[in-house]
Amino acid sequence: MMRLSLCVEDTVLDDNNQFSEELNVMQIQQIMENENMSKEREKCIMNISKSTYELNSLFKDLAKLVVNQGTILDRIQGGPKVTTQLK
């Protein structure tokens, strides 16, 4: 009877160890998946950041063009007045 009891306890311990090892493997796999997802998200965020910076630069350039065009338009509109006053 004592021998049978020891065998059952050993089997239970082995099952628990195997379960624990399987759980550890699953946890490691989950951690690796999470890490890969985090790296992918980081890449996406960096791309968004880069695109936002480029878009900001484009809008700044566009603002300069608008200001320059306004100045040129003011000169063109003011030109006929000056010539009329000179006559």
HELIX and SHEET records of a PDB file:
HELIX    1   1 MET A    2  LEU A   86  1                                  85    
END                                                                             
